[in-house]
Amino acid sequence: MATSEQSDQRRGDAFAGTRLKLCVAGASGLVGANITREAVARGYRVNGTLRDSTDPDKAPFLQALPGAGEPGTDGLTLFDADMANATDFDEPVAGCDCVFIACLIPTYAGPDGKAAREMEDDEGYEQIVRPTLDGCMNILHSARSAGLSKVVICSSTSSTNPVPAVANKNEVDHWSDEHVQYRAKKYTSAAKTVMEKAAMKFADDNGIRLSIVLPTLMLGPAVIPEHATRGFLSSLADLVKGEPGRHAAVPNDSSSMIHLHDLANLFMAVYENPDARGRYFGVYDSWHWQDIYAVLHDLLPETPMPTELKDAQVTPTSFDFARRDSLGVPVRAIPEILRDTVEWCQESL
């Protein structure tokens, strides 16, 4: 891997006369907004894309980021772009050193609202898998046409679940089988598996240094308050208000997670490190939900928590973090992740 001096040099270039420019596809998403926050703080110029660059619930929060500058200045420039349109990213990636693809958000239903789990395979592919695949490839084609040689994609650990399961999984050897995912009606997860394989082949064929970061549950201070209305962040916001969260009873399952700021630092690390390529776990570790809710109870002692699990606990997922740790990015433990998220909810919502 590259030395810290090499990464520091690239970061230094951002503050020097070169002012390297990056494109963040999906800058208003939970991940993309935090990548944008970190990139402009490091002195990079950023072209950020969202479907509507004037969205009053999103754009002002991005433009207010430290280092973003006034609208239209070099710090942050926002573009309208939809990954479903083949040429929408031609302009945002022009002149950039790298594109971060953070717009491949999980899709759990088709355009008509039909749940993925209720679809047949042809529907699941056309309505869930294909839009993710085609959207990613549209951005990659724009990047190639613009001469970019570096791409970073946000995917998911759902692409790293082999059958049969392994005791300790890693990013290089362990892949999900999309056909197994189809049979299980897990089209949302299959979309990540299919997309990653296609992106890696495209990168190999076109001399692109591709890195893929694999997170799961992402928590911590969000850039855009609207993010607290979705996913488990919404459940935590409800608990902070003293309302019931997602679970009535503690699930007999585990969840891995990461602090959003640490995840953004991992994205920047794989970009800034010229030797980084391939897949990297973007999680701290996995804990059983019983232990997660025990921490939340300590943080919110007056809030009713899900009923405790009485059965024997399943073993949490185990990861090999050698590649993640080779990037030299410190990652916060789960109690600190939850505390920071709760405090952000208390202060911001």
Secondary structure, 3 states (H helix, E strand, C coil): CCCHHHHHHHHHHHHCCCCCEEEEECCCCHHHHHHHHHHHHCCCEEEEEECCCCCCCCHHHHHCCCCCCCCCCCCEEEEECCCCCCCCCHHHHCCCCEEEECCCCCCCECCCCCEHHHCCHHHHHHHHHHHHHHHHHHHHHHHHHCCCCEEEEECCHHHCCCCCCCCCECCCCCCCCHHHHHHCCCHHHHHHHHHHHHHHHHHHHHCCEEEEEECCEEECCCCCHHHHHCHHHHHHHHHHCCCCCCCCECCCCEEEEEEHHHHHHHHHHHHHCCCCCEEEECCCEEEEHHHHHHHHHHHCCCCCCCECCCCCCCCCCCECCHHHHHCCCCCCCHHHHHHHHHHHHHHHC
